[in-house]
């Protein structure tokens, strides 16, 4: 008797919503309640990214050198 195989399922179709340009979507995170671009939010985020890079880059260089 051959081994039993599970029934075949049709492949899943990805769910697609409305497409927006990537830059516009990211910029929306840096707007204030009135819809204006908030430079303080951008500056704070850039500082946090810089600090994170400073903490993570030594670890990455250790793994790359191995």
C-alpha positions as CSV (number, residue, x, y, z in Angstrom):
1,X,0.0,0.0,0.0
2,X,1.5,3.4,-1.0
3,X,2.1,6.1,1.7
4,X,-0.9,8.3,2.2
5,X,-0.4,11.9,0.9
6,X,-2.3,15.0,2.2
7,X,-4.8,16.5,-0.3
8,X,-3.4,19.2,-2.6
9,X,-4.4,22.8,-1.7
10,X,-4.5,25.6,-4.2
11,X,-1.8,28.2,-3.7
12,X,-2.7,31.2,-1.6
13,X,-3.1,34.5,-3.4
14,X,-1.5,37.5,-1.7
15,X,-3.8,40.2,-0.4
16,X,-3.1,43.4,-2.2
17,X,-4.3,46.8,-1.1
18,X,-3.9,50.1,-2.7
19,X,-0.3,50.9,-3.7
20,X,1.3,54.1,-2.6
21,X,4.8,55.5,-3.3
22,X,7.1,54.3,-0.5
23,X,8.5,57.8,0.2
24,X,5.1,59.3,0.6
25,X,4.1,56.6,3.1
26,X,7.2,57.1,5.2
27,X,6.9,60.9,5.2
28,X,3.4,60.6,6.6
29,X,4.9,59.4,9.9
30,X,6.7,62.7,10.3
31,X,3.7,65.0,10.0
32,X,2.1,66.9,12.8
33,X,-1.6,67.0,13.6
34,X,-2.1,69.8,11.0
35,X,-0.5,67.8,8.3
36,X,2.8,69.8,8.1
37,X,6.2,68.1,8.1
38,X,7.6,68.1,11.7
39,X,11.3,68.7,11.5
40,X,11.7,67.9,15.2
41,X,10.3,64.4,14.7
42,X,12.7,63.9,11.8
43,X,15.7,65.1,13.7
44,X,14.9,63.0,16.8
45,X,14.4,59.9,14.6
46,X,17.7,60.5,12.8
47,X,19.5,60.9,16.2
48,X,18.0,57.6,17.4
49,X,19.1,55.8,14.2
50,X,22.6,57.2,14.6
51,X,22.8,55.9,18.2
52,X,21.4,52.5,17.2
53,X,24.0,52.3,14.4
54,X,26.8,53.1,16.9
55,X,25.7,50.3,19.1
56,X,25.1,47.7,16.5
57,X,28.0,48.3,14.0
58,X,30.7,46.9,16.3
59,X,28.7,43.6,16.5
60,X,28.2,43.5,12.8
61,X,31.9,44.1,12.1
62,X,32.8,41.2,14.5
63,X,30.7,38.8,12.6
64,X,32.0,40.0,9.2
65,X,35.6,39.6,10.2
66,X,35.1,35.9,11.2
